[in-house]
Amino acid sequence: MSCKLERFGNLFDLQGRVAVVTGAAQGNGAAIANALADAGATVVAADLAFARPDATVELNDEVIDRVAMNVTDEGNVKNVFSGVIERYGHMDILVNNAGTIYKAPVEALDMDKFRAVIDVNLNGVVICTKYAAAYMKAQKWGRIVNISSSQAYLRMETYSAYAASKTAVSHLTRIWGNELAPYNVLVNALCPSFVMTPMMVGSIERIQQEKQFTWEEAYDYFAQAVPLKRILDTVEIGNWAAVLCSDLARATTGNNFAITCGQVQL
Ligand SMILES: NC(=O)c1ccc[n+]([C@@H]2O[C@H](COP(=O)([O-])OP(=O)(O)OC[C@H]3O[C@@H](n4cnc5c(N)ncnc54)[C@H](O)[C@@H]3O)[C@@H](O)[C@H]2O)c1
C-alpha cells in the first residue's frame, strides 16, 4: 500500500507568520518556540529570564529572537509588541505560555504568593492578549494559544491558586474565541497534564522531600496519577501548539484541548 503523505502538503507550514511566545526561555515555552520555528515561523521568545545574563536558555534555534519581557507589566508588553510590529510589520501568533505555580493548604495561603500566581498566569494572559488582539483584528488573521492546564478541570488539594488561574484562562479562551471569530482570530487552549519541565522538576523535588521518596518514586507519584502512566515531553506540547497555529486547526476556536494522557477528558 502506498503512503500519500503529500496530501498533507503545506498544512503545517507557518512560513511568513510572526509568532511571540511568552515564558519561552525554558520548558514548554522553549519547546513551543522551537516547534513554531521548525514549522517556518519567525519567532520572538519573550521571557522575564532574558533580563538575567545567567538565564538557562533551552531554545535550540539561533534564529529565534530573544527579548526580556514581564507579562505582568502592561507598559513593557505594549512596547515589546510594538517593537515586533516595527521590526516585522505584523504579529500573527501569540502563545500565552508564561506561568508559575504555588501550592498551599487553604488556611496557610500566603496572599502575596497567591496574587503573584494570578498576576502571571491570569493577568499576564489578559495583558498580552489585549495588545496582540488589536493587531490581529486589524489584519483579520491571528492565532492565540493559551497554555492552560489539566488542573483547570481537577480538584487537587493545595492547587487553589494555580487551578483558579488556569480555570479562568480556560474560560477566557471560550469568550475570546467567540469575540474574535468575526476577525479570523482563533483562540484555543492546550491543557496539559504533567510535563517534564523545570517547573515539574521543582514539583518532583518537593514530593521527594515531603515523602522521603527517591527521585524515581517521586517521578512515579506523578506518572502513576494519569491513565497512560507517564509524564509528557515538552516536544509534545510544542507540536500541539504548532498544530493549533496551522491550517489544520482553522476550523476550531474557543476550545480547550486536553493533552493529559487520559487524566481529564473535555
Ligand atoms: N510543567 C507542567 O507539568 C505543566 C503542565 C500544565 C501546564 N503547564 C503550563 O505550561 C506553562 C510553562 O510551564 P513550564 O512547566 O515550562 O514552567 P517553567 O517554570 O519551567 O518555565 C516558565 C517560564 O516562564 C517564565 N516566566 C515566569 N514569569 C514570567 C513573567 N512574569 N513574564 C515573562 N516570563 C515569565 C520563566 O522565566 C520561565 O522561563 C505554564 O503556563 C504552566 O502553567 C505546565
The ligand as an SDF file (V2000), in Angstrom:
LIG
                    3D

 44 48  0  0  0  0  0  0  0  0999 V2000
    5.1150   21.5220   33.5730 N   0  0  0  0  0  0  0  0  0  0  0  0
    3.8970   21.0730   33.6850 C   0  0  0  0  0  0  0  0  0  0  0  0
    3.6530   19.9620   34.1870 O   0  0  0  0  0  0  0  0  0  0  0  0
    2.7440   21.8960   33.1570 C   0  0  0  0  0  0  0  0  0  0  0  0
    1.5150   21.2790   32.9940 C   0  0  0  0  0  0  0  0  0  0  0  0
    0.4400   22.0090   32.5130 C   0  0  0  0  0  0  0  0  0  0  0  0
    0.6080   23.3440   32.1670 C   0  0  0  0  0  0  0  0  0  0  0  0
    1.8290   23.9230   32.3440 N   0  0  0  0  0  0  0  0  0  0  0  0
    1.9560   25.3370   31.9690 C   0  0  0  0  0  0  0  0  0  0  0  0
    2.9510   25.4800   30.9690 O   0  0  0  0  0  0  0  0  0  0  0  0
    3.4980   26.8060   31.0430 C   0  0  0  0  0  0  0  0  0  0  0  0
    5.0120   26.7060   31.1230 C   0  0  0  0  0  0  0  0  0  0  0  0
    5.3300   25.9400   32.2570 O   0  0  0  0  0  0  0  0  0  0  0  0
    6.7310   25.2300   32.4740 P   0  0  0  0  0  0  0  0  0  0  0  0
    6.4330   23.9820   33.1870 O   0  0  0  0  0  0  0  0  0  0  0  0
    7.5140   25.2270   31.2210 O   0  0  0  0  0  0  0  0  0  0  0  0
    7.3420   26.2550   33.5570 O   0  0  0  0  0  0  0  0  0  0  0  0
    8.8310   26.7300   33.8360 P   0  0  0  0  0  0  0  0  0  0  0  0
    8.7920   27.2940   35.2180 O   0  0  0  0  0  0  0  0  0  0  0  0
    9.7890   25.6560   33.5660 O   0  0  0  0  0  0  0  0  0  0  0  0
    9.0230   27.9100   32.7870 O   0  0  0  0  0  0  0  0  0  0  0  0
    8.2280   29.0740   32.8930 C   0  0  0  0  0  0  0  0  0  0  0  0
    8.9030   30.2080   32.1490 C   0  0  0  0  0  0  0  0  0  0  0  0
    8.0370   31.3610   32.3140 O   0  0  0  0  0  0  0  0  0  0  0  0
    8.8550   32.4850   32.6040 C   0  0  0  0  0  0  0  0  0  0  0  0
    8.1020   33.4690   33.3590 N   0  0  0  0  0  0  0  0  0  0  0  0
    7.6350   33.3670   34.6170 C   0  0  0  0  0  0  0  0  0  0  0  0
    7.0360   34.5200   34.9790 N   0  0  0  0  0  0  0  0  0  0  0  0
    7.1180   35.3470   33.9180 C   0  0  0  0  0  0  0  0  0  0  0  0
    6.6840   36.6770   33.6730 C   0  0  0  0  0  0  0  0  0  0  0  0
    6.0720   37.4080   34.6290 N   0  0  0  0  0  0  0  0  0  0  0  0
    6.8930   37.2200   32.4560 N   0  0  0  0  0  0  0  0  0  0  0  0
    7.5490   36.5190   31.4930 C   0  0  0  0  0  0  0  0  0  0  0  0
    8.0040   35.2730   31.6700 N   0  0  0  0  0  0  0  0  0  0  0  0
    7.7930   34.6950   32.8740 C   0  0  0  0  0  0  0  0  0  0  0  0
   10.0190   31.9260   33.4280 C   0  0  0  0  0  0  0  0  0  0  0  0
   11.1490   32.7930   33.4030 O   0  0  0  0  0  0  0  0  0  0  0  0
   10.2670   30.5940   32.7290 C   0  0  0  0  0  0  0  0  0  0  0  0
   11.2140   30.7130   31.6910 O   0  0  0  0  0  0  0  0  0  0  0  0
    2.8930   27.4450   32.2970 C   0  0  0  0  0  0  0  0  0  0  0  0
    1.8070   28.2690   31.9320 O   0  0  0  0  0  0  0  0  0  0  0  0
    2.4210   26.2540   33.0920 C   0  0  0  0  0  0  0  0  0  0  0  0
    1.3870   26.5710   33.9770 O   0  0  0  0  0  0  0  0  0  0  0  0
    2.9040   23.2390   32.8160 C   0  0  0  0  0  0  0  0  0  0  0  0
  1  2  1  0
  2  3  2  0
  2  4  1  0
  4  5  1  0
  4 44  2  0
  5  6  2  0
  6  7  1  0
  7  8  2  0
  8  9  1  0
  8 44  1  0
  9 10  1  0
  9 42  1  0
 10 11  1  0
 11 12  1  0
 11 40  1  0
 12 13  1  0
 13 14  1  0
 14 15  2  0
 14 16  1  0
 14 17  1  0
 17 18  1  0
 18 19  2  0
 18 20  1  0
 18 21  1  0
 21 22  1  0
 22 23  1  0
 23 24  1  0
 23 38  1  0
 24 25  1  0
 25 26  1  0
 25 36  1  0
 26 27  1  0
 26 35  1  0
 27 28  2  0
 28 29  1  0
 29 30  1  0
 29 35  2  0
 30 31  1  0
 30 32  2  0
 32 33  1  0
 33 34  2  0
 34 35  1  0
 36 37  1  0
 36 38  1  0
 38 39  1  0
 40 41  1  0
 40 42  1  0
 42 43  1  0
M  CHG  2   8   1  16  -1
M  END
$$$$
